[in-house]
């Protein structure tokens, strides 16, 4: 049975990146797997809104912090599965078949409280890109901490049961994954390819430091204040 997905992408002046991310979703939309794409925009001044409109996306203007806005978009999503994804990422061809296989296994297992992330990849060449890929793989597998750069495919039921994204600037994605937990998180073989011009994660506190504090069980609210 084909299960439909609502894709949710947070944007800010991401006109070019969004066009590439949406192009990678077209085959899954044609197959009927991607039911809708919701673009949560945080005040773009470029053509992001035009790209979203031309692609038939639902365009939501942000009203609060990223975590709160993602949660609001999820509440209004119309599918049994949600895919949170950075607009700077393009899922590689064929990703929808593996995602469908994963969802089918979840349905057959009778345990709908599951989630999955894609394999991190960089569009760039050279050793630096390969080192970054290896570091991301270790981060995800050791600490169950995928970012939006790896995407998060999660059942709507699980998302709601654990309370969705929280208002934690700079760490709302990884904090959600940590609440899902390693036991309920699977890692797909399909790659999420990060563009070379993708911006660094916002915040004064480096990403590695934020994750380390979270692993040490420092309260997320305190980490968010230091990250801002």
ChimeraX attribute file (.defattr): number of C-alpha atoms within 10 A of each C-alpha:
attribute: neighborCount
match mode: 1-to-1
recipient: residues
	/A:1	7
	/A:2	11
	/A:3	16
	/A:4	21
	/A:5	27
	/A:6	24
	/A:7	26
	/A:8	26
	/A:9	24
	/A:10	25
	/A:11	23
	/A:12	18
	/A:13	16
	/A:14	20
	/A:15	19
	/A:16	14
	/A:17	20
	/A:18	26
	/A:19	18
	/A:20	16
	/A:21	22
	/A:22	22
	/A:23	13
	/A:24	18
	/A:25	20
	/A:26	14
	/A:27	16
	/A:28	19
	/A:29	17
	/A:30	10
	/A:31	13
	/A:32	14
	/A:33	21
	/A:34	22
	/A:35	18
	/A:36	20
	/A:37	23
	/A:38	22
	/A:39	26
	/A:40	23
	/A:41	22
	/A:42	18
	/A:43	14
	/A:44	14
	/A:45	11
	/A:46	13
	/A:47	14
	/A:48	22
	/A:49	26
	/A:50	13
	/A:51	17
	/A:52	20
	/A:53	13
	/A:54	9
	/A:55	14
	/A:56	12
	/A:57	18
	/A:58	16
	/A:59	18
	/A:60	17
	/A:61	15
	/A:62	20
	/A:63	13
	/A:64	12
	/A:65	15
	/A:66	24
	/A:67	20
	/A:68	19
	/A:69	22
	/A:70	26
	/A:71	19
	/A:72	18
	/A:73	21
	/A:74	24
	/A:75	13
	/A:76	10
	/A:77	21
	/A:78	14
	/A:79	18
	/A:80	14
	/A:81	23
	/A:82	25
	/A:83	23
	/A:84	23
	/A:85	24
	/A:86	23
	/A:87	26
	/A:88	25
	/A:89	28
	/A:90	26
	/A:91	25
	/A:92	15
	/A:93	13
	/A:94	13
	/A:95	19
	/A:96	19
	/A:97	14
	/A:98	13
	/A:99	21
	/A:100	17
	/A:101	12
	/A:102	19
	/A:103	24
	/A:104	14
	/A:105	13
	/A:106	16
	/A:107	15
	/A:108	10
	/A:109	9
	/A:110	8
	/A:111	10
	/A:112	17
	/A:113	18
	/A:114	22
	/A:115	27
	/A:116	21
	/A:117	30
	/A:118	26
	/A:119	20
	/A:120	25
	/A:121	25
	/A:122	18
	/A:123	14
	/A:124	14
	/A:125	9
	/A:126	7
	/A:127	9
	/A:128	10
	/A:129	15
	/A:130	15
	/A:131	12
	/A:132	14
	/A:133	18
	/A:134	12
	/A:135	12
	/A:136	20
	/A:137	21
	/A:138	13
	/A:139	16
	/A:140	23
	/A:141	14
	/A:142	10
	/A:143	18
	/A:144	24
	/A:145	27
	/A:146	27
	/A:147	24
	/A:148	22
	/A:149	26
	/A:150	28
	/A:151	25
	/A:152	27
	/A:153	25
	/A:154	25
	/A:155	22
	/A:156	24
	/A:157	14
	/A:158	18
	/A:159	23
	/A:160	13
	/A:161	11
	/A:162	12
	/A:163	11
	/A:164	24
	/A:165	24
	/A:166	20
	/A:167	19
	/A:168	22
	/A:169	21
	/A:170	25
	/A:171	27
	/A:172	23
	/A:173	25
	/A:174	22
	/A:175	22
	/A:176	22
	/A:177	25
	/A:178	18
	/A:179	16
	/A:180	22
	/A:181	16
	/A:182	16
	/A:183	9
	/A:184	17
	/A:185	23
	/A:186	19
	/A:187	18
	/A:188	15
	/A:189	13
	/A:190	20
	/A:191	21
	/A:192	27
	/A:193	22
	/A:194	23
	/A:195	19
	/A:196	13
	/A:197	10
	/A:198	14
	/A:199	8
	/A:200	8
	/A:201	13
	/A:202	13
	/A:203	16
	/A:204	11
	/A:205	16
	/A:206	13
	/A:207	15
	/A:208	10
	/A:209	12
	/A:210	21
	/A:211	21
	/A:212	12
	/A:213	14
	/A:214	19
	/A:215	12
	/A:216	9
	/A:217	10
	/A:218	13
	/A:219	10
	/A:220	20
	/A:221	14
	/A:222	12
	/A:223	21
	/A:224	18
	/A:225	14
	/A:226	14
	/A:227	19
	/A:228	13
